[in-house]
Amino acid sequence: MRVPTLSEIKQEIKKRVSYIHALAIELLKVQERCAQASNKYFDELDTFLQEALLAGLDDTGKYSENALALLYRDIVGIELANSELLVRLLRRGEQPKVRIIYIPKPEIWRSIKFIEKISKRILDIVGTEFVSVSINKPIDFAEKFTELINELIRILPQFNNTILFIWSLADNIYWYLSEVSKPENNIYPNLLELKDVLEGLGLKTIRSWNKQKYEEYKILGYEDYATAICTEHSLKFSLFNLKECNTLGGSVCKLIELSYELLRNLSSSHLYTKWFINIKDFEREIVLRLQESIDQTYNIFKPTLPDHREQIVAPLKLKLSTDLELSLADLRGIRHRLFIDQAREDGSLSFGWAVILHWYDNNLIVRHKIPLFDMLDLIAPFMFLRLIDLIIVMNENAFVLLSR
């Protein structure tokens, strides 16, 4: 696999993100128009919204199963208070004094709002490619919303090699990237020697250790994304704090997270299967690819890993298998958490033991105790595959692992 040049990376991002940004802007305009229509009467609306709310309405005032008006209801939250009354009034030639109901869909539109903002931030770095997007008719909204979903899927790491490269570097242990960089392993040959690419993405050392002999366990990543600083009980870091987005790599990773979030929210409200049925096929393919990646990665690096690696590998493989029947975002969710708490043996960070705690229904269950740096060996491939994030607790006595 060849490492893309910085120019190639920027060009691919510019092409993909410019269209995402343009789509998000136009869709947000329609959403705002719908919000402003709240509690108005039907005859006070502009022609666009009137046509949208009548689309798919029959002579009795009932909607067909896949009426366009129902998509507006499900995705945007706008609908008629009484569609049957509206039809009767229109038939009699009377003023259609029927109220408009608007129920916000923050789980959808918050994500799209931040997708627009982070896309703009990315384009500030790589430059903008002009894209013309317009929504002139009600059906255009449905088409452009579908296009946004498809474009967000196209920038998922599983379907875009350039994005996969950026995503893979987000949070890694140095020794593992050194192995990835070896030409004979045929992953990203000579990666660590390509300073212009690494600097262009914003890759830095974000955690090092006290003792020189543990230099190989320093953690590299994008400082505005990879390592969240938190108190002992609550995260300080926010995915949506766009002021923290100052690297190309970190900003792209946040856009990916937002894409997963939007897909999760559509899935949780069953809008996937109702309006975007083809996405389900992508989900299964993603999980299968991740399963294959885990097997391939361990086949390459198995000799360097501790014997007890299956303590972590087996549960995560099982999780992936069960996720085949779940949504795409469940795979990237944080319902299953692994906490590592480090107890010092000699007052230094170097000889701690990692206590793996599984979080289920707010109950913590201690599973294993293994040496800290053996744990870092274990999770290195999962960090590279972005199945686990390593988050440093502020007091430096503990780590938090999120299985993504």
Secondary structure, DSSP 8 states (H G I E B T S, - for coil): -----HHHHHHHHHHHHHHHHHHHHHHHHHHHHHHHTTT-BGGGS-HHHHHHHHTTB-TTS-B-TT-HHHHHHHHT-EEES-HHHHHHHHHTT-----BEEE---HHHHHHHHHHHHHHHHHHHHH----------SHHHHHHHHHHHHHHHHHTSGGG-HHHHHHHHTSEEEHHHHHHHH-GGG-SSTTGGG-HHHHHHHTEEEEE--SSGGGGGG-EEEETTTS---B-SSSB---TT-GGG--SHHHHHHHHHHHHHHHHHHHHHTTHHHHH-TTHHHHHHHHHHHHHHHHHHHHHHHGGGS-GGGHHHHHHHHHHHHHHTTS-HHHHT-SSSEEEEEEE-SSSSGGG-EEEEEEEETTEEEEEEEEEHHHHHHHHHHHHHTTSEEEEEBTTSSEEEEEE-
